Amino acid sequence: MKRIAVDLAKSVYQVAESVRVGQVVQRKRLNRAAFQR
């Protein structure tokens, strides 16, 4: 099962996708404008 985590910071959001606990497959940093798209 895939899991997506979003860290809601002040100006930059961090999004992480994991397949298992502790195994991050993909990680991205997005600003507010990119996150809203």
Secondary structure, 3 states (H helix, E strand, C coil): CCEEEEEECCCEEEEEEEEECCEEEEEEEEEHHHHHC
